Amino acid sequence: MRAKRIQPIAKHADKKQEEAARAYAQSQQELAQAEKQLEQLLGYRDEYGRQLVSQSMNIEWLRDYQLFIVKINNAMEQAKTDIKNKQRNVEQKKLAWLKCRTRSKALNFVVEKYQHEEFVLQEKREQKETDEHGARVQGNKDNK
């Protein structure tokens, strides 16, 4: 009986744990995407630098190069800040998921414990009824 009362709470905890796991996985994907974007920016900057070496330089091209480098460096700094924020978010989501998982496991353990206790009690009741029935049958045979 106690197990049935706690089961809805345990199911709700399971649902919350699954939601937290999905949020954690989503935050990991967002972090990976931000890291990939930073790698792409680094690649663009490196490629542009290689082009500088192979190009004949004039003042206009050099000015454009400097402007591009400033813009890409700013974008890289913004990407690094974004990555740090996403890393914090991943850690927060992980902690939330672990907390939900711990609660879910504890509640499921309690449900299983109560179910086992109820099973043992039911077995004892059935054994007692069987013994009492056997004693009545034996008593009836003795009285005849």
Buried (B, 14 or more C-beta within 10 A) or exposed (E): EEBEEBBEEBBEBBEBBBEBBEBBEEBBEBBEEBBEBBEEBEEBBEEBEEEBEEEEEEEEEEEEBEEBBEEBEEBBEEBBEBBEEBBEBBEEBBEBBBEBBEBBBEBBEBBEEBBEEBEEEEEEEEEEEEEEEEEEEEEEEEEE
